[in-house]
Amino acid sequence: MTATTGPTGATKGAPADARPDRLGPGEFARLYQEHRRLLWCAAAAVVGDRTLAQDVVQQAAVVGLERLGTFDPSTSFQAWMIQIVRNIGLNEGRKRARRRTAGADVGELDLGAAPAAGETGWSVLTGTGQVAAGTEPFDDELMRALGGLEETARGCLLLRVVLEMSYREISLALGVPEGTAASHVHRARGALRRALAASTAGGAS
Amino acid sequence: MNERPHNEANAVDLYVDGGMGPAERAAFERRMEADGALRAEVELQRRIDARVRAAMTPPASPAPGAGAGGPIPIRRGRIPAWVRVAAVIALAAVGAWAVAARPWSALMRPAPSALTADAVMKRMVEAEGFRPAWVCDTDERFSAYTKENLGVALVGRPEPGVELVGWSYAGGLLADSEKNAQVLMVKRGEEKILVVMGPRRDDRTVRLEVGSPLHVFRREYAGLVMYEITPLDHAVALESVRTQ
């Protein structure tokens, strides 16, 4: 079937201001690309691992496409996709916890399982795999402290610090009130400062 | 670090985020000059933010014409030495058993992939718009990319009418779902084709969904295993790469 369009580009026979009731794959692709960094951070906040976060976002793209018919275009695409990302991330976390229980994954921990004393809940990785000299103990402590945050607080913090989103934008993305997003960020930063300051003081003594 | 009043702690965040007006900022900086602990707290927050960014910045967004590409994140080894030693001993024991018992005849057929070829094609074409994460526009870049990510320096030599678009990656096809395979994105006319590559030890039988319109072709070359996922009924891209 070929759609014909009038001078304004509106499809003939349909009101010019009609909103589509379904999102097409092309538009999904555009929106997915637009929100990919946000989705990645949301995934990282849940799973705490760069590689796994990438897998989660990829899986979410497939699931999102499969469930496109259930998405209401009048609602927030990013909130819908973040929910998908979060569900997949939590499932992946549980899978890893089971594998870890079986002793299959020695070097990594996940947030789905409570870290044992002295262990970090997050793996320490950088964007390039390279760690600057002198940063390793600091990073280890930082990741341990990040892993100890509540998931929503960690999500708010990552969106603020990594993507430099406003509290308003974080509020819309994660579905929390703007003031709550700000509180989460302030409290999370305070918790990290306390943990890192204590660690630095302990290491220096 | 002493516990600061809530508003004062918020002021540290506000200052670090650049959210203060000129007068407020100047006043805060005067306080910092007089208060070494406050200054240290601000410096600590800046360091924390910088390290969080370094560790948690998303990978580069796939885009057409992207440069030859930065490195793919690499896991930093965190396995204690005693575990490595134990692993070597265990592997040696398993190896000795394998030689004696010859159990591999039952394992000749690689385990099936976690994801189907259809799911990966759908994601890369429909969700991501068939846009590569890395484009290697010279033999040197192509070679450097494949050397770094596959351990073998390859060059692209596509047959006429076949275009090597660029590289992306996908989990769930080779090895296990936590390890990404390299994916060479290829076009012939309007047909979009994927060539999934990885070390032969990561081989998995790439699955198709029932009634899939796609075809999968396999090649082993230079210690690698390659799967061409294509809507065409013959392979056009598997022979597009070779060692220098």
Boltz contact constraints between the chains, C-beta under 6 A:
constraints:
  - contact:
      token1: [A, 25]
      token2: [B, 126]
      max_distance: 6.0
  - contact:
      token1: [A, 29]
      token2: [B, 127]
      max_distance: 6.0
  - contact:
      token1: [A, 29]
      token2: [B, 129]
      max_distance: 6.0
  - contact:
      token1: [A, 32]
      token2: [B, 127]
      max_distance: 6.0
  - contact:
      token1: [A, 37]
      token2: [B, 58]
      max_distance: 6.0
  - contact:
      token1: [A, 40]
      token2: [B, 58]
      max_distance: 6.0
  - contact:
      token1: [A, 44]
      token2: [B, 56]
      max_distance: 6.0
  - contact:
      token1: [A, 50]
      token2: [B, 73]
      max_distance: 6.0
  - contact:
      token1: [A, 55]
      token2: [B, 171]
      max_distance: 6.0
  - contact:
      token1: [A, 61]
      token2: [B, 123]
      max_distance: 6.0
  - contact:
      token1: [A, 61]
      token2: [B, 127]
      max_distance: 6.0
  - contact:
      token1: [A, 62]
      token2: [B, 119]
      max_distance: 6.0
  - contact:
      token1: [A, 62]
      token2: [B, 123]
      max_distance: 6.0
  - contact:
      token1: [A, 65]
      token2: [B, 126]
      max_distance: 6.0
  - contact:
      token1: [A, 65]
      token2: [B, 127]
      max_distance: 6.0
  - contact:
      token1: [A, 106]
      token2: [B, 79]
      max_distance: 6.0
  - contact:
      token1: [A, 106]
      token2: [B, 83]
      max_distance: 6.0
  - contact:
      token1: [A, 107]
      token2: [B, 78]
      max_distance: 6.0
  - contact:
      token1: [A, 107]
      token2: [B, 79]
      max_distance: 6.0
  - contact:
      token1: [A, 126]
      token2: [B, 54]
      max_distance: 6.0
  - contact:
      token1: [A, 126]
      token2: [B, 55]
      max_distance: 6.0
  - contact:
      token1: [A, 127]
      token2: [B, 57]
      max_distance: 6.0
  - contact:
      token1: [A, 128]
      token2: [B, 71]
      max_distance: 6.0
  - contact:
      token1: [A, 129]
      token2: [B, 73]
      max_distance: 6.0
  - contact:
      token1: [A, 129]
      token2: [B, 74]
      max_distance: 6.0
  - contact:
      token1: [A, 139]
      token2: [B, 51]
      max_distance: 6.0
  - contact:
      token1: [A, 142]
      token2: [B, 51]
      max_distance: 6.0
  - contact:
      token1: [A, 158]
      token2: [B, 56]
      max_distance: 6.0
  - contact:
      token1: [A, 161]
      token2: [B, 49]
      max_distance: 6.0
  - contact:
      token1: [A, 161]
      token2: [B, 52]
      max_distance: 6.0
  - contact:
      token1: [A, 162]
      token2: [B, 53]
      max_distance: 6.0
  - contact:
      token1: [A, 162]
      token2: [B, 56]
      max_distance: 6.0
  - contact:
      token1: [A, 162]
      token2: [B, 57]
      max_distance: 6.0
  - contact:
      token1: [A, 186]
      token2: [B, 10]
      max_distance: 6.0
  - contact:
      token1: [A, 186]
      token2: [B, 13]
      max_distance: 6.0
  - contact:
      token1: [A, 189]
      token2: [B, 13]
      max_distance: 6.0
  - contact:
      token1: [A, 190]
      token2: [B, 9]
      max_distance: 6.0
  - contact:
      token1: [A, 192]
      token2: [B, 48]
      max_distance: 6.0
  - contact:
      token1: [A, 193]
      token2: [B, 44]
      max_distance: 6.0
  - contact:
      token1: [A, 193]
      token2: [B, 45]
      max_distance: 6.0
  - contact:
      token1: [A, 197]
      token2: [B, 1]
      max_distance: 6.0
